[in-house]
């Protein structure tokens, strides 16, 4: 049987997504320090570890089916946000990526127009292509959102718009005045706005979740994998109108968020001291890296998160391989839309010993490269 004759024709044109992290090194059996992923360098809270151990030893958490509505976790999210959001405004997913795919699958039909502010997270485009959408890439000037973005969105009038804020891979948080203008424009045009705030906790800002009460076209995505170090458990959520959440809840795969993830998420949100301590360490280490890297000939971009871009005169793919040969993994940004040939890599902040090793390694590479 020829299965390719039965599948949706455009799906055969999709590329297999390429992701980062040490598990994507194929056959390379090497020990590495991973600067490529954007997860909290402090890892997971001790309170979360204890809660997970207690749930395994003292309960039926891994025997029973998980709550498909994640009601306890939703309660923790409501308390954490503290702004009058109701449980009915929240959908929990198996990582924020599942929610991205559910959103596109639910609202976007073949040939619908989806606009993406670029360069940014690649899964927005892949989820859209999977539904045979027409993608409008809105490229930022100087890698920042400004008032020209609103004008270009108004011109293309998409059905759905994706904005990552703070942005991945730049780490930059847009000024509220630009996001406010885009929201108002899209509300008037009937465009669904997906505002991805997966890294908002690193900034110390409250974000836009409270605005879903004003804009029923606004969907704010949050992640517990980044700030709270739960990438392996895969957990995220979105805040939206009750009607939108109801649609998504009907569509999503049942039991996609496992019981341990729900327990860990609830406990993580209750540990506010951990978030503050993480932000303090990250701010200090980011400042160290930005200043030292700029002093050895690399252009390190200021950032509002735990990661940032570095540009050098060495081809980014080549630089990634040079670092990997020395046991350090970074994110080559050449496959982000609009960044091919720009020689950017993205690194996340780690702890001082590892950050110092990265600086020393880059200095050595730079010196050797200059001598050739």
Secondary structure, 3 states (H helix, E strand, C coil): CCHHHCCCHHHHHCCCCCCCCHHHCCCCCCCCEECCCCCCCCCCCHHHHHHHHHHHHHCCCCCCCCCCCCHHHHHHHHHHHCCCCCHHHEEEECCHHHHHHHHHHHHCCCCCEEEEEECCCCHHHHHHHHCCCEEEEEECECCECCHHHHHHHHHHCCCEEEEECCCCCCCCCCCHHHHHHHHHHHHHHCCEEEEECCCHHHHCCCCCHHHHHCCCCEEEEEECCCCCCCCCCCCEEEECCHHHHHHHHHHCCCCCCCHHHHHHHHHHHCCHHHHHHHHHHHHHHHHHHHHHHHCCCCEECCCCCCEEEEECCCCHHHHHHHHHHCCEECEECCCCCCCCCCCEEEEECCCHHHHHHHHHHHHHHHHHHHHC
